[in-house]
């Protein structure tokens, strides 16, 4: 038998088919061997923030499952651009991943007229880690006993009641604007440089209130420096059942403010490797110890498929886009 059993005219096509077959067969093999060296996950969140703590709980379990270190690389600052650029320039081999929250992904295209990256062009959605709802926090000794008290005060003194957030265009800022609109008030936004500075300012009564997550406010909350007036959730949050919803606390009925965090990979990562990462993260999120810790921080484990990830991102983009356009916010 001839070594190459194709007519001469077909041989170029046959070679291409063989190359394609090798490439396709090689991907599952690469996934089976993945990872054979350390994996890094780049995050724009600072060490000790709620999102960083969450990520480290997951990476600890991935490291055990993979038998390789999974390293968290914190690159805060510049609206997340430093972290995003570091991941964007990395090889699309699954050894560099990126953690972003929903606001960074959904709001930034509206906050900046031109971004140095394009999420759909430069990244592949892999999966999500968690969803969490925001709480309205006030100083422990605040005169406000309910959201209704706060709204009544804000209506009586338009423009004189402030609220804080960790930067212009953050979920805390946009959520405050949403509450302002829903309640028919006119409160003033104060932007701080970082989360820790913001919640310290609330605890010391420098600013009357702010939206925040348990993960980011936990030390001050557990230390008795902050009090939670309401959860911006459809029902009381597991583990925090003593905190009423916004409607129950005298705020707008049905008011919600939530965020979710996703893992992305540079565009071009092999599908089989992305599927392996997604599967192993979903497995980590089923760990009973992790789920107990999540409940303590008011996190809801959330492992979306890429299709669900993109659909949720599209819905959030429409919602944030409407708010940002109405407020005429620009960070350029």
C-alpha positions as YAML, in Angstrom:
chain: A
units: angstrom
residues:
- id: 1
  name: UNK
  ca: [0.00, 0.00, 0.00]
- id: 2
  name: UNK
  ca: [1.22, 3.47, -0.84]
- id: 3
  name: UNK
  ca: [2.31, 5.65, 2.06]
- id: 4
  name: UNK
  ca: [-0.07, 8.39, 0.96]
- id: 5
  name: UNK
  ca: [-3.24, 6.71, -0.43]
- id: 6
  name: UNK
  ca: [-4.82, 9.81, -2.02]
- id: 7
  name: UNK
  ca: [-4.85, 10.99, -5.64]
- id: 8
  name: UNK
  ca: [-2.21, 13.69, -6.19]
- id: 9
  name: UNK
  ca: [-4.83, 16.41, -6.64]
- id: 10
  name: UNK
  ca: [-6.36, 15.60, -3.26]
- id: 11
  name: UNK
  ca: [-3.13, 15.50, -1.30]
- id: 12
  name: UNK
  ca: [-3.11, 19.20, -0.18]
- id: 13
  name: UNK
  ca: [-6.67, 18.84, 1.14]
- id: 14
  name: UNK
  ca: [-5.77, 15.58, 2.87]
- id: 15
  name: UNK
  ca: [-2.82, 17.21, 4.60]
- id: 16
  name: UNK
  ca: [-5.04, 20.02, 5.89]
- id: 17
  name: UNK
  ca: [-7.56, 17.49, 7.19]
- id: 18
  name: UNK
  ca: [-4.86, 15.55, 8.99]
- id: 19
  name: UNK
  ca: [-3.52, 18.74, 10.59]
- id: 20
  name: UNK
  ca: [-7.01, 19.68, 11.70]
- id: 21
  name: UNK
  ca: [-7.57, 16.21, 13.16]
- id: 22
  name: UNK
  ca: [-4.35, 16.40, 15.15]
- id: 23
  name: UNK
  ca: [-5.28, 19.86, 16.43]
- id: 24
  name: UNK
  ca: [-8.76, 18.75, 17.50]
- id: 25
  name: UNK
  ca: [-7.49, 15.59, 19.15]
- id: 26
  name: UNK
  ca: [-4.72, 17.51, 20.88]
- id: 27
  name: UNK
  ca: [-7.08, 19.82, 22.78]
- id: 28
  name: UNK
  ca: [-8.63, 17.14, 25.02]
- id: 29
  name: UNK
  ca: [-5.14, 15.78, 25.66]
- id: 30
  name: UNK
  ca: [-3.97, 19.27, 26.69]
- id: 31
  name: UNK
  ca: [-7.01, 19.58, 28.95]
- id: 32
  name: UNK
  ca: [-6.25, 16.22, 30.56]
- id: 33
  name: UNK
  ca: [-2.73, 17.41, 31.34]
- id: 34
  name: UNK
  ca: [-3.90, 20.86, 32.50]
- id: 35
  name: UNK
  ca: [-2.49, 22.34, 34.60]
- id: 36
  name: UNK
  ca: [1.10, 21.17, 34.54]
- id: 37
  name: UNK
  ca: [2.45, 24.37, 36.08]
- id: 38
  name: UNK
  ca: [1.16, 27.22, 38.32]
- id: 39
  name: UNK
  ca: [-1.95, 29.14, 37.25]
- id: 40
  name: UNK
  ca: [-2.39, 32.82, 38.05]
- id: 41
  name: UNK
  ca: [-5.63, 34.74, 38.41]
- id: 42
  name: UNK
  ca: [-5.25, 38.49, 37.98]
- id: 43
  name: UNK
  ca: [-7.70, 40.66, 39.92]
- id: 44
  name: UNK
  ca: [-8.18, 44.44, 40.07]
- id: 45
  name: UNK
  ca: [-9.32, 44.19, 43.70]
- id: 46
  name: UNK
  ca: [-6.96, 44.94, 46.60]
- id: 47
  name: UNK
  ca: [-5.76, 42.33, 49.05]
- id: 48
  name: UNK
  ca: [-8.29, 41.85, 51.84]
- id: 49
  name: UNK
  ca: [-11.31, 43.16, 49.94]
- id: 50
  name: UNK
  ca: [-14.41, 40.97, 49.90]
- id: 51
  name: UNK
  ca: [-13.89, 39.91, 46.29]
- id: 52
  name: UNK
  ca: [-10.23, 39.05, 46.97]
- id: 53
  name: UNK
  ca: [-11.16, 36.97, 50.02]
- id: 54
  name: UNK
  ca: [-13.74, 35.12, 47.95]
- id: 55
  name: UNK
  ca: [-11.27, 34.36, 45.18]
- id: 56
  name: UNK
  ca: [-8.69, 32.99, 47.61]
- id: 57
  name: UNK
  ca: [-11.24, 30.58, 49.07]
- id: 58
  name: UNK
  ca: [-11.77, 29.19, 45.56]
- id: 59
  name: UNK
  ca: [-8.10, 29.13, 44.55]
- id: 60
  name: UNK
  ca: [-7.21, 27.21, 47.72]
- id: 61
  name: UNK
  ca: [-9.52, 24.42, 46.59]
- id: 62
  name: UNK
  ca: [-8.37, 24.55, 42.98]
- id: 63
  name: UNK
  ca: [-4.77, 24.22, 44.15]
- id: 64
  name: UNK
  ca: [-5.65, 21.07, 46.08]
- id: 65
  name: UNK
  ca: [-7.60, 19.61, 43.17]
- id: 66
  name: UNK
  ca: [-4.95, 20.38, 40.55]
- id: 67
  name: UNK
  ca: [-1.87, 19.70, 42.60]
- id: 68
  name: UNK
  ca: [-0.41, 22.98, 41.34]
- id: 69
  name: UNK
  ca: [-0.32, 26.46, 42.87]
- id: 70
  name: UNK
  ca: [-3.11, 28.82, 41.85]
- id: 71
  name: UNK
  ca: [-1.79, 32.29, 42.52]
- id: 72
  name: UNK
  ca: [-3.84, 35.45, 43.05]
- id: 73
  name: UNK
  ca: [-2.16, 38.50, 41.53]
- id: 74
  name: UNK
  ca: [-3.67, 41.73, 42.85]
- id: 75
  name: UNK
  ca: [-3.33, 44.68, 40.48]
- id: 76
  name: UNK
  ca: [-5.68, 47.39, 41.79]
- id: 77
  name: UNK
  ca: [-5.99, 50.90, 40.39]
- id: 78
  name: UNK
  ca: [-6.76, 52.71, 37.15]
- id: 79
  name: UNK
  ca: [-10.40, 51.51, 37.09]
- id: 80
  name: UNK
  ca: [-9.18, 47.93, 36.70]
- id: 81
  name: UNK
  ca: [-7.25, 48.68, 33.50]
- id: 82
  name: UNK
  ca: [-3.92, 47.50, 34.96]
- id: 83
  name: UNK
  ca: [-5.27, 44.05, 35.77]
- id: 84
  name: UNK
  ca: [-7.24, 43.78, 32.54]
- id: 85
  name: UNK
  ca: [-4.23, 44.71, 30.42]
- id: 86
  name: UNK
  ca: [-2.00, 42.21, 32.24]
- id: 87
  name: UNK
  ca: [-4.46, 39.41, 31.47]
- id: 88
  name: UNK
  ca: [-5.18, 40.58, 27.93]
- id: 89
  name: UNK
  ca: [-1.51, 40.35, 26.96]
- id: 90
  name: UNK
  ca: [-1.07, 36.87, 28.41]
- id: 91
  name: UNK
  ca: [-1.04, 33.72, 26.24]
- id: 92
  name: UNK
  ca: [-4.46, 32.16, 25.71]
- id: 93
  name: UNK
  ca: [-3.45, 28.86, 27.29]
- id: 94
  name: UNK
  ca: [-5.49, 28.84, 30.51]
- id: 95
  name: UNK
  ca: [-2.55, 29.70, 32.76]
- id: 96
  name: UNK
  ca: [-3.60, 33.33, 33.15]
- id: 97
  name: UNK
  ca: [-7.18, 34.13, 34.11]
- id: 98
  name: UNK
  ca: [-8.93, 37.38, 35.04]
- id: 99
  name: UNK
  ca: [-11.43, 38.13, 37.78]
- id: 100
  name: UNK
  ca: [-13.87, 41.01, 37.21]
- id: 101
  name: UNK
  ca: [-17.14, 42.04, 38.78]
- id: 102
  name: UNK
  ca: [-20.34, 42.73, 36.89]
- id: 103
  name: UNK
  ca: [-20.11, 46.51, 37.22]
- id: 104
  name: UNK
  ca: [-16.61, 46.61, 35.73]
- id: 105
  name: UNK
  ca: [-17.80, 44.55, 32.79]
- id: 106
  name: UNK
  ca: [-21.21, 46.16, 32.29]
- id: 107
  name: UNK
  ca: [-20.71, 49.80, 33.31]
- id: 108
  name: UNK
  ca: [-17.27, 50.76, 32.03]
- id: 109
  name: UNK
  ca: [-18.24, 50.81, 28.34]
- id: 110
  name: UNK
  ca: [-20.65, 53.62, 29.25]
- id: 111
  name: UNK
  ca: [-18.35, 55.42, 31.67]
- id: 112
  name: UNK
  ca: [-15.49, 55.77, 29.18]
- id: 113
  name: UNK
  ca: [-15.83, 56.95, 25.59]
- id: 114
  name: UNK
  ca: [-12.93, 54.69, 24.61]
- id: 115
  name: UNK
  ca: [-11.55, 51.67, 26.43]
- id: 116
  name: UNK
  ca: [-8.10, 50.12, 25.87]
- id: 117
  name: UNK
  ca: [-9.75, 46.71, 25.56]
- id: 118
  name: UNK
  ca: [-12.90, 45.07, 24.22]
- id: 119
  name: UNK
  ca: [-14.35, 42.36, 26.44]
- id: 120
  name: UNK
  ca: [-15.96, 40.41, 23.60]
- id: 121
  name: UNK
  ca: [-12.93, 40.70, 21.36]
- id: 122
  name: UNK
  ca: [-10.21, 40.15, 23.95]
- id: 123
  name: UNK
  ca: [-11.70, 37.71, 26.46]
- id: 124
  name: UNK
  ca: [-13.70, 34.51, 26.75]
- id: 125
  name: UNK
  ca: [-16.19, 34.17, 29.63]
- id: 126
  name: UNK
  ca: [-15.38, 31.03, 31.61]
- id: 127
  name: UNK
  ca: [-17.74, 30.99, 34.60]
- id: 128
  name: UNK
  ca: [-18.88, 32.92, 37.66]
- id: 129
  name: UNK
  ca: [-18.06, 32.60, 41.35]
- id: 130
  name: UNK
  ca: [-20.82, 34.26, 43.32]
- id: 131
  name: UNK
  ca: [-23.63, 36.79, 43.47]
- id: 132
  name: UNK
  ca: [-24.15, 39.09, 46.44]
- id: 133
  name: UNK
  ca: [-26.65, 41.71, 47.45]
- id: 134
  name: UNK
  ca: [-25.74, 45.11, 48.86]
- id: 135
  name: UNK
  ca: [-26.74, 46.37, 52.28]
- id: 136
  name: UNK
  ca: [-27.46, 49.96, 53.27]
- id: 137
  name: UNK
  ca: [-25.01, 50.73, 56.10]
- id: 138
  name: UNK
  ca: [-25.00, 53.62, 58.56]
- id: 139
  name: UNK
  ca: [-22.80, 54.46, 61.58]
- id: 140
  name: UNK
  ca: [-23.62, 52.35, 64.61]
- id: 141
  name: UNK
  ca: [-24.86, 55.45, 66.46]
- id: 142
  name: UNK
  ca: [-26.79, 56.89, 63.51]
- id: 143
  name: UNK
  ca: [-30.08, 58.60, 64.27]
- id: 144
  name: UNK
  ca: [-31.62, 56.67, 61.36]
- id: 145
  name: UNK
  ca: [-33.42, 53.58, 62.59]
- id: 146
  name: UNK
  ca: [-34.87, 52.67, 59.20]
- id: 147
  name: UNK
  ca: [-34.57, 53.49, 55.51]
- id: 148
  name: UNK
  ca: [-37.86, 55.33, 55.89]
- id: 149
  name: UNK
  ca: [-36.18, 57.68, 58.40]
- id: 150
  name: UNK
  ca: [-33.35, 58.35, 55.96]
- id: 151
  name: UNK
  ca: [-35.70, 59.04, 53.05]
- id: 152
  name: UNK
  ca: [-37.88, 61.37, 55.16]
- id: 153
  name: UNK
  ca: [-34.78, 63.35, 56.16]
- id: 154
  name: UNK
  ca: [-33.57, 63.50, 52.55]
- id: 155
  name: UNK
  ca: [-36.94, 64.78, 51.36]
- id: 156
  name: UNK
  ca: [-36.96, 67.43, 54.06]
- id: 157
  name: UNK
  ca: [-33.48, 68.68, 53.11]
- id: 158
  name: UNK
  ca: [-32.89, 68.20, 49.37]
- id: 159
  name: UNK
  ca: [-29.20, 68.04, 48.50]
- id: 160
  name: UNK
  ca: [-28.08, 68.09, 52.15]
- id: 161
  name: UNK
  ca: [-27.90, 64.34, 52.78]
- id: 162
  name: UNK
  ca: [-24.76, 62.68, 51.43]
- id: 163
  name: UNK
  ca: [-23.96, 59.09, 50.59]
- id: 164
  name: UNK
  ca: [-20.57, 57.60, 49.79]
- id: 165
  name: UNK
  ca: [-19.12, 55.09, 47.36]
- id: 166
  name: UNK
  ca: [-15.66, 53.81, 46.51]
- id: 167
  name: UNK
  ca: [-15.47, 55.64, 43.16]
- id: 168
  name: UNK
  ca: [-17.60, 57.46, 40.60]
- id: 169
  name: UNK
  ca: [-19.52, 54.90, 38.57]
- id: 170
  name: UNK
  ca: [-19.13, 52.15, 41.19]
- id: 171
  name: UNK
  ca: [-22.13, 49.94, 42.10]
- id: 172
  name: UNK
  ca: [-22.42, 51.93, 45.33]
- id: 173
  name: UNK
  ca: [-22.65, 55.19, 43.38]
- id: 174
  name: UNK
  ca: [-25.07, 53.88, 40.76]
- id: 175
  name: UNK
  ca: [-27.11, 52.09, 43.43]
- id: 176
  name: UNK
  ca: [-27.36, 55.31, 45.43]
- id: 177
  name: UNK
  ca: [-28.57, 57.12, 42.32]
- id: 178
  name: UNK
  ca: [-31.13, 54.37, 41.73]
- id: 179
  name: UNK
  ca: [-32.40, 54.70, 45.31]
- id: 180
  name: UNK
  ca: [-32.51, 58.48, 44.94]
- id: 181
  name: UNK
  ca: [-34.70, 58.13, 41.85]
- id: 182
  name: UNK
  ca: [-36.94, 55.43, 43.32]
- id: 183
  name: UNK
  ca: [-37.47, 57.36, 46.57]
- id: 184
  name: UNK
  ca: [-37.98, 60.76, 44.92]
- id: 185
  name: UNK
  ca: [-35.11, 62.35, 46.86]
- id: 186
  name: UNK
  ca: [-32.07, 64.43, 45.94]
- id: 187
  name: UNK
  ca: [-29.04, 63.15, 47.84]
- id: 188
  name: UNK
  ca: [-25.41, 64.07, 47.12]
- id: 189
  name: UNK
  ca: [-22.78, 61.51, 46.15]
- id: 190
  name: UNK
  ca: [-19.32, 61.62, 47.76]
- id: 191
  name: UNK
  ca: [-16.60, 59.53, 46.09]
- id: 192
  name: UNK
  ca: [-13.78, 58.00, 48.14]
- id: 193
  name: UNK
  ca: [-10.52, 56.57, 46.86]
- id: 194
  name: UNK
  ca: [-11.03, 53.02, 48.05]
- id: 195
  name: UNK
  ca: [-13.46, 50.76, 49.89]
- id: 196
  name: UNK
  ca: [-11.66, 50.71, 53.24]
- id: 197
  name: UNK
  ca: [-11.56, 54.51, 53.31]
- id: 198
  name: UNK
  ca: [-15.26, 54.71, 52.49]
- id: 199
  name: UNK
  ca: [-16.49, 52.40, 55.24]
- id: 200
  name: UNK
  ca: [-14.17, 53.97, 57.79]
- id: 201
  name: UNK
  ca: [-15.77, 57.30, 56.84]
- id: 202
  name: UNK
  ca: [-19.26, 55.86, 57.37]
- id: 203
  name: UNK
  ca: [-18.27, 54.30, 60.70]
- id: 204
  name: UNK
  ca: [-16.93, 57.66, 61.91]
- id: 205
  name: UNK
  ca: [-20.04, 59.56, 60.69]
- id: 206
  name: UNK
  ca: [-18.13, 61.54, 58.06]
- id: 207
  name: UNK
  ca: [-20.79, 60.40, 55.60]
- id: 208
  name: UNK
  ca: [-24.29, 59.31, 56.71]
- id: 209
  name: UNK
  ca: [-24.64, 56.11, 54.69]
- id: 210
  name: UNK
  ca: [-23.34, 53.91, 51.91]
- id: 211
  name: UNK
  ca: [-24.19, 50.72, 50.11]
- id: 212
  name: UNK
  ca: [-21.78, 47.89, 50.74]
- id: 213
  name: UNK
  ca: [-21.32, 44.14, 50.80]
- id: 214
  name: UNK
  ca: [-20.69, 42.13, 53.93]
- id: 215
  name: UNK
  ca: [-17.38, 40.97, 52.49]
- id: 216
  name: UNK
  ca: [-16.09, 44.53, 52.23]
- id: 217
  name: UNK
  ca: [-17.63, 45.87, 55.46]
- id: 218
  name: UNK
  ca: [-17.19, 42.75, 57.57]
- id: 219
  name: UNK
  ca: [-14.50, 43.92, 60.00]
- id: 220
  name: UNK
  ca: [-16.29, 47.17, 60.84]
- id: 221
  name: UNK
  ca: [-19.68, 45.47, 60.95]
- id: 222
  name: UNK
  ca: [-18.50, 42.67, 63.25]
- id: 223
  name: UNK
  ca: [-16.67, 45.26, 65.33]
- id: 224
  name: UNK
  ca: [-19.94, 47.08, 65.99]
- id: 225
  name: UNK
  ca: [-18.94, 50.21, 64.06]
- id: 226
  name: UNK
  ca: [-21.61, 49.87, 61.34]
- id: 227
  name: UNK
  ca: [-25.31, 49.10, 61.46]
- id: 228
  name: UNK
  ca: [-27.30, 47.62, 58.57]
- id: 229
  name: UNK
  ca: [-30.63, 49.29, 57.86]
- id: 230
  name: UNK
  ca: [-31.69, 47.07, 54.97]
- id: 231
  name: UNK
  ca: [-30.70, 44.49, 52.38]
- id: 232
  name: UNK
  ca: [-31.27, 45.54, 48.76]
- id: 233
  name: UNK
  ca: [-32.51, 42.04, 47.96]
- id: 234
  name: UNK
  ca: [-35.81, 40.42, 46.92]
- id: 235
  name: UNK
  ca: [-36.00, 38.63, 50.28]
- id: 236
  name: UNK
  ca: [-34.04, 38.51, 53.51]
- id: 237
  name: UNK
  ca: [-30.50, 37.26, 52.98]
- id: 238
  name: UNK
  ca: [-29.54, 33.87, 54.40]
- id: 239
  name: UNK
  ca: [-27.40, 34.34, 57.47]
- id: 240
  name: UNK
  ca: [-28.64, 37.92, 57.89]
- id: 241
  name: UNK
  ca: [-32.34, 37.29, 58.42]
- id: 242
  name: UNK
  ca: [-32.54, 40.00, 61.09]
- id: 243
  name: UNK
  ca: [-31.87, 42.67, 58.43]
- id: 244
  name: UNK
  ca: [-35.09, 43.70, 56.64]
- id: 245
  name: UNK
  ca: [-35.42, 44.20, 52.92]
- id: 246
  name: UNK
  ca: [-35.59, 47.75, 51.56]
- id: 247
  name: UNK
  ca: [-39.38, 47.58, 51.33]
- id: 248
  name: UNK
  ca: [-39.71, 46.22, 54.85]
- id: 249
  name: UNK
  ca: [-37.46, 49.02, 56.14]
- id: 250
  name: UNK
  ca: [-39.61, 51.78, 54.67]
- id: 251
  name: UNK
  ca: [-37.73, 52.12, 51.39]
- id: 252
  name: UNK
  ca: [-38.98, 51.57, 47.84]
- id: 253
  name: UNK
  ca: [-40.74, 48.24, 47.40]
- id: 254
  name: UNK
  ca: [-38.82, 45.75, 45.27]
- id: 255
  name: UNK
  ca: [-35.59, 47.75, 45.29]
- id: 256
  name: UNK
  ca: [-32.60, 45.51, 44.52]
- id: 257
  name: UNK
  ca: [-28.87, 46.10, 44.14]
- id: 258
  name: UNK
  ca: [-26.61, 43.14, 43.49]
- id: 259
  name: UNK
  ca: [-23.32, 42.24, 41.87]
- id: 260
  name: UNK
  ca: [-21.70, 39.08, 40.60]
- id: 261
  name: UNK
  ca: [-18.11, 38.16, 39.90]
- id: 262
  name: UNK
  ca: [-16.83, 36.29, 36.86]
- id: 263
  name: UNK
  ca: [-13.69, 34.55, 35.65]
- id: 264
  name: UNK
  ca: [-12.51, 35.24, 32.11]
- id: 265
  name: UNK
  ca: [-9.63, 33.98, 29.99]
- id: 266
  name: UNK
  ca: [-7.78, 35.65, 27.11]
- id: 267
  name: UNK
  ca: [-9.63, 35.07, 23.85]
- id: 268
  name: UNK
  ca: [-8.52, 31.88, 22.15]
- id: 269
  name: UNK
  ca: [-8.22, 29.65, 25.21]
- id: 270
  name: UNK
  ca: [-8.96, 26.06, 24.12]
- id: 271
  name: UNK
  ca: [-12.59, 25.12, 24.78]
- id: 272
  name: UNK
  ca: [-11.60, 21.93, 26.59]
- id: 273
  name: UNK
  ca: [-9.35, 23.81, 29.01]
- id: 274
  name: UNK
  ca: [-12.04, 26.44, 29.66]
- id: 275
  name: UNK
  ca: [-14.50, 23.60, 30.31]
- id: 276
  name: UNK
  ca: [-12.04, 21.98, 32.74]
- id: 277
  name: UNK
  ca: [-11.64, 25.24, 34.67]
- id: 278
  name: UNK
  ca: [-15.40, 25.79, 34.71]
- id: 279
  name: UNK
  ca: [-16.09, 22.25, 35.97]
- id: 280
  name: UNK
  ca: [-13.47, 22.43, 38.72]
- id: 281
  name: UNK
  ca: [-14.66, 25.84, 39.92]
- id: 282
  name: UNK
  ca: [-18.23, 24.53, 40.06]
- id: 283
  name: UNK
  ca: [-16.97, 21.57, 42.10]
- id: 284
  name: UNK
  ca: [-15.10, 23.93, 44.47]
- id: 285
  name: UNK
  ca: [-18.29, 25.94, 44.98]
- id: 286
  name: UNK
  ca: [-20.03, 22.79, 46.28]
- id: 287
  name: UNK
  ca: [-17.54, 22.40, 49.13]
- id: 288
  name: UNK
  ca: [-19.57, 22.54, 52.41]
- id: 289
  name: UNK
  ca: [-16.89, 24.52, 54.25]
- id: 290
  name: UNK
  ca: [-16.73, 27.09, 51.45]
- id: 291
  name: UNK
  ca: [-20.52, 27.39, 51.30]
- id: 292
  name: UNK
  ca: [-20.68, 27.98, 55.05]
- id: 293
  name: UNK
  ca: [-18.05, 30.70, 54.75]
- id: 294
  name: UNK
  ca: [-19.96, 32.19, 51.80]
- id: 295
  name: UNK
  ca: [-23.11, 32.38, 53.90]
- id: 296
  name: UNK
  ca: [-21.21, 34.25, 56.62]
- id: 297
  name: UNK
  ca: [-20.25, 36.86, 54.00]
- id: 298
  name: UNK
  ca: [-23.70, 36.90, 52.32]
- id: 299
  name: UNK
  ca: [-22.32, 35.37, 49.12]
- id: 300
  name: UNK
  ca: [-24.48, 33.15, 46.93]
- id: 301
  name: UNK
  ca: [-22.41, 30.50, 45.06]
- id: 302
  name: UNK
  ca: [-23.01, 30.95, 41.35]
- id: 303
  name: UNK
  ca: [-21.51, 28.83, 38.55]
- id: 304
  name: UNK
  ca: [-22.86, 30.10, 35.23]
- id: 305
  name: UNK
  ca: [-22.25, 28.62, 31.82]
- id: 306
  name: UNK
  ca: [-20.63, 30.95, 29.26]
- id: 307
  name: UNK
  ca: [-24.05, 31.46, 27.66]
- id: 308
  name: UNK
  ca: [-25.65, 32.41, 30.98]
- id: 309
  name: UNK
  ca: [-22.66, 34.62, 31.77]
- id: 310
  name: UNK
  ca: [-23.07, 36.55, 28.52]
- id: 311
  name: UNK
  ca: [-26.86, 36.84, 28.85]
- id: 312
  name: UNK
  ca: [-26.56, 38.23, 32.39]
- id: 313
  name: UNK
  ca: [-23.83, 40.62, 31.28]
- id: 314
  name: UNK
  ca: [-25.99, 41.89, 28.40]
- id: 315
  name: UNK
  ca: [-28.92, 42.50, 30.78]
- id: 316
  name: UNK
  ca: [-26.72, 44.36, 33.28]
- id: 317
  name: UNK
  ca: [-25.17, 46.43, 30.50]
- id: 318
  name: UNK
  ca: [-28.60, 47.68, 29.47]
- id: 319
  name: UNK
  ca: [-29.52, 48.54, 33.08]
- id: 320
  name: UNK
  ca: [-26.26, 50.32, 33.91]
- id: 321
  name: UNK
  ca: [-26.25, 52.08, 30.55]
- id: 322
  name: UNK
  ca: [-29.63, 53.66, 31.25]
- id: 323
  name: UNK
  ca: [-28.53, 54.91, 34.68]
- id: 324
  name: UNK
  ca: [-25.19, 56.30, 33.47]
- id: 325
  name: UNK
  ca: [-26.78, 58.10, 30.53]
- id: 326
  name: UNK
  ca: [-29.43, 59.62, 32.78]
- id: 327
  name: UNK
  ca: [-26.81, 60.83, 35.25]
- id: 328
  name: UNK
  ca: [-24.53, 61.95, 32.40]
- id: 329
  name: UNK
  ca: [-21.48, 60.40, 34.09]
- id: 330
  name: UNK
  ca: [-18.18, 60.29, 32.23]
- id: 331
  name: UNK
  ca: [-14.78, 59.18, 33.56]
- id: 332
  name: UNK
  ca: [-12.74, 60.36, 30.56]
...
